Amino acid sequence: MTTWVVQHGLMAAEGELPFEYATPLYDVLTVGPQHRDAQIERLLRRAAGMPSDLDVIDEHLGLLDDGVVLRSEGELGSVLAALWWLDVMRQRGVDLGRVRLAITPVLAPSAEIVRAVRDAQPIGDDLEPLLAIRRAIVADDDVLALTLDDISSTRRAWIANVAHLRDLLPDARGLDVIDALLLEHIGRDWNDAIRVIGNCLGSSSHRIGDRTLWDRIIALSEDRPAIHPRDHADDDEPTALVELALEGPIAIRYARVRRTALAEQVVAGRDVLEIRTYDRWVGGRFLTRDRILRAPALRRA
């Protein structure tokens, strides 16, 4: 019987392996909409210009007659992907009793991955508590309540990574962890965007991909006043946080960046949401200036 490994991201182990890799999950669930109904979630993500891993689920369903190991790393994106997979499989009516869970460190060597897959245990009694955490993440409410105590002790450190979802809520300055990281490394003087992104990738405990960072640089460079355009005056304060200069096409390698005057004030403590609009998803919550949850209190501003 073949053992199939389902995971988020590309194959990690190399050489002659005692298992096969299934088509991986790729959705970056730290950004964009999530929803308790997988079909609605796919529509929401497509509307936001994002792909959906729902297209590979049919393939994974065909592997369940063999052995399936769900491998997840100890970081937010990988944990969210594992919870998503379990939830979608449950929505398809799958009995997940035979699915085993392998937990590995981030960037684990091949030998450690092989050992974790070999020793993986059935999800067992952790299934329902894990699905409850997934439902809390995708809920459209004002309280991001994550109950972790019902998860078995051997998996609690892994599932605790979901708490980092709170870092994606805006702080008192209106910045989430990605905004704050970028503004820290962009600085006052002109800098190559590719160098800024490289520094961010090397200094954050979050695994934030280069594409996510680049998309956020572009978003922060846009003037997005909170007031309606018809009420905008020529002397109104610009709301961009990043000044972006291109020496070619709109691409990372051609871009230079620096903080704007407003960004300097915001880094020092000013709330940018006083003048700048806001529209982002955190799990199942669509946040705007009129419906904001702040980190870490998780209450409406």
C-alpha positions in Angstrom: 0.0 0.0 0.0 1.3 3.4 -1.0 1.6 6.1 1.6 0.7 9.6 0.2 1.9 12.8 1.9 -0.3 15.8 1.6 1.4 19.1 2.6 1.4 22.8 2.0 4.2 23.8 -0.4 6.7 22.0 -2.5 8.3 18.6 -1.8 10.8 18.9 1.1 12.4 15.4 1.3 14.8 14.2 -1.3 16.2 10.9 -2.4 14.6 7.5 -2.4 11.6 7.9 -0.1 9.2 5.4 1.5 6.2 7.5 0.4 4.8 9.5 -2.5 3.9 13.2 -2.5 0.4 14.1 -3.5 -0.2 17.4 -5.4 0.5 20.0 -2.7 -1.6 22.8 -1.3 -0.5 26.3 -2.3 -3.1 28.7 -1.0 -1.6 31.4 1.3 -4.4 31.5 3.9 -2.7 34.3 5.9 -4.1 36.7 3.4 -7.4 36.9 1.7 -10.9 35.6 2.6 -11.7 32.3 4.3 -15.2 31.0 4.8 -16.9 28.0 6.6 -18.3 26.8 3.2 -15.6 25.7 0.9 -17.5 26.6 -2.3 -18.3 30.1 -1.1 -14.6 30.5 0.0 -13.5 29.6 -3.5 -15.8 32.2 -5.0 -14.5 34.9 -2.5 -10.9 34.1 -3.2 -11.4 34.1 -7.0 -13.1 37.5 -6.7 -10.0 38.7 -4.8 -7.8 37.4 -7.6 -6.5 34.4 -5.6 -6.4 30.7 -6.5 -8.1 28.0 -4.6 -6.8 24.6 -3.6 -10.2 23.2 -3.9 -9.3 22.0 -7.4 -6.8 19.4 -6.0 -9.2 17.9 -3.4 -10.8 15.4 -5.9 -7.3 14.0 -6.5 -6.7 13.7 -2.7 -10.0 11.9 -2.3 -8.8 9.2 -4.6 -5.8 8.6 -2.4 -7.7 7.7 0.8 -7.9 4.0 -0.1 -4.2 4.0 0.4 -2.5 5.6 3.4 -2.6 9.4 3.7 -0.3 11.4 6.0 -1.1 15.1 6.4 2.3 16.8 7.0 2.4 20.2 8.6 5.2 22.4 9.8 5.2 24.5 12.9 4.3 27.8 11.3 1.0 29.7 10.8 0.5 29.2 7.0 1.2 25.5 7.2 -1.1 25.0 10.2 -3.9 27.0 8.5 -3.6 24.8 5.4 -3.8 21.6 7.4 -6.9 22.8 9.2 -8.4 23.8 5.8 -7.8 20.4 4.3 -9.4 18.6 7.2 -12.4 20.9 7.1 -12.9 20.5 3.3 -12.5 16.7 3.6 -15.1 16.6 6.3 -17.5 18.8 4.2 -17.0 16.1 1.5 -18.2 13.5 3.9 -14.8 11.8 4.3 -14.1 9.5 7.3 -10.8 11.0 8.4 -10.1 8.2 10.9 -7.3 6.7 8.8 -5.6 10.0 8.1 -2.4 10.4 10.1 -0.8 13.7 11.1 3.0 14.3 10.8 4.4 17.5 12.4 7.9 18.7 11.5 9.9 21.8 12.2 10.2 24.4 9.5 12.8 23.5 6.9 13.4 20.1 8.5 16.0 17.9 6.8 14.9 14.9 4.7 15.8 12.3 7.3 13.6 14.1 9.9 10.7 14.3 7.5 10.9 10.6 6.6 11.0 9.7 10.3 7.9 12.0 11.1 5.9 10.4 8.2 6.9 6.9 9.3 5.9 7.6 12.9 2.8 9.7 12.2 -0.2 8.8 14.3 -3.9 9.0 13.4 -5.6 12.3 14.1 -8.0 10.5 16.4 -9.6 12.5 19.2 -8.0 15.7 18.1 -10.1 15.9 14.9 -13.1 17.6 16.4 -11.1 20.2 18.5 -9.1 21.0 15.3 -12.2 21.5 13.3 -13.6 23.7 16.1 -10.4 25.9 15.8 -10.9 26.1 12.0 -14.5 27.2 12.5 -13.4 29.9 15.0 -10.8 31.2 12.4 -13.4 31.4 9.6 -16.2 32.8 11.7 -17.4 36.3 10.8 -17.5 37.6 14.4 -15.8 40.2 16.5 -13.9 37.7 18.8 -11.1 35.6 17.5 -11.4 33.0 20.2 -9.1 30.1 19.8 -9.5 27.2 22.3 -6.4 25.1 22.2 -6.7 23.2 25.6 -8.6 20.3 24.0 -5.8 19.4 21.7 -3.5 16.6 22.9 -0.3 17.7 24.6 2.0 16.3 21.8 0.3 18.5 19.2 -0.4 21.6 21.3 2.9 23.5 20.5 2.1 23.0 16.8 -1.5 24.2 16.9 -0.5 27.1 19.1 0.9 28.7 15.9 -2.7 29.7 15.0 -2.4 32.4 17.7 -0.1 34.3 15.3 -3.2 35.0 13.3 -3.8 37.9 15.7 -0.6 39.5 14.4 -2.5 40.1 11.2 -4.9 42.4 13.0 -4.0 46.1 12.9 -2.3 47.5 16.1 -2.9 50.9 17.6 -1.1 52.5 14.6 -3.2 50.7 12.1 -0.3 48.4 11.1 -0.4 44.6 11.0 2.8 42.5 11.3 3.5 42.7 7.6 3.1 46.5 7.4 5.3 47.0 10.5 8.0 44.7 9.2 8.2 46.4 5.8 8.2 49.9 7.2 11.0 48.9 9.6 13.2 47.7 6.8 12.3 50.3 4.2 13.6 53.2 6.2 13.8 56.9 5.4 16.3 56.6 2.5 15.9 55.0 -0.9 16.5 51.3 -0.9 16.2 48.5 -3.4 12.9 46.7 -2.9 14.5 43.3 -3.5 16.9 44.0 -0.6 14.1 45.1 1.7 12.2 42.0 0.9 15.2 39.8 1.5 15.8 41.5 4.9 12.2 40.9 5.8 12.4 37.2 4.9 15.5 36.8 7.0 14.3 38.6 10.1 10.7 37.6 10.8 9.4 34.7 12.8 6.5 34.6 10.4 7.0 32.9 7.0 5.8 35.7 4.8 6.5 35.0 1.1 8.2 37.4 -1.2 5.0 37.8 -3.3 3.0 38.7 -0.3 5.6 41.3 0.7 5.8 42.8 -2.8 2.0 43.0 -3.1 1.9 44.8 0.3 4.6 47.3 -0.8 2.4 48.2 -3.8 -0.7 48.5 -1.6 1.2 50.8 0.9 2.4 53.0 -2.0 -1.2 53.8 -3.0 -2.9 57.0 -1.9 -6.1 55.7 -0.3 -7.8 58.4 1.7 -10.6 57.5 4.0 -12.8 60.3 2.7 -14.9 59.9 -0.5 -13.1 61.1 -3.6 -15.8 63.7 -4.2 -14.8 65.3 -0.9 -11.1 65.1 -1.6 -9.3 68.5 -1.8 -5.9 69.1 -3.4 -4.3 70.1 -0.2 -5.5 67.0 1.8 -2.7 65.0 3.4 -1.4 62.2 1.2 -2.1 58.8 2.6 0.6 56.6 1.0 3.0 55.0 3.5 5.6 54.0 0.9 7.1 56.0 -2.0 7.8 53.7 -4.9 10.1 54.5 -7.8 10.4 52.1 -10.8 13.3 51.9 -13.2 11.5 49.5 -15.5 8.3 47.4 -15.4 6.3 47.0 -12.2 8.5 44.2 -10.7 10.6 43.8 -7.6 14.0 44.0 -9.3 13.2 47.4 -10.8 11.8 49.0 -7.7 13.2 51.4 -5.1 11.3 52.3 -2.0 11.4 54.7 1.0 9.0 55.7 3.8 6.8 58.7 3.3 6.4 61.6 5.8 3.2 60.0 7.0 4.9 56.7 7.5 7.5 58.3 9.8 4.6 59.6 11.9 2.8 56.3 11.9 6.0 54.4 12.9 6.3 56.8 15.8 2.7 56.1 17.0 0.1 57.9 14.9 -3.0 55.9 13.9 -3.0 55.8 10.1 -6.6 54.8 10.1 -7.5 58.4 11.0 -7.0 59.3 7.3 -6.4 56.1 5.4 -8.9 53.5 4.3 -8.7 49.9 5.3 -10.0 46.7 3.8 -8.4 43.4 4.6 -9.5 39.9 5.6 -8.3 38.0 8.7 -9.8 34.6 8.5 -13.5 35.0 7.9 -13.6 38.6 9.1 -13.6 41.5 6.5 -12.1 44.4 8.3 -12.7 48.1 7.4 -12.4 51.4 9.2 -16.0 50.9 10.4 -15.4 47.3 11.5 -11.9 47.1 13.0 -10.5 44.5 15.4 -7.3 45.7 17.0 -4.4 43.6 18.2 -4.0 42.3 20.8 -7.3 43.3 22.5 -9.4 41.9 19.6 -12.1 44.5 20.1 -13.7 47.0 17.8 -11.9 50.3 17.8 
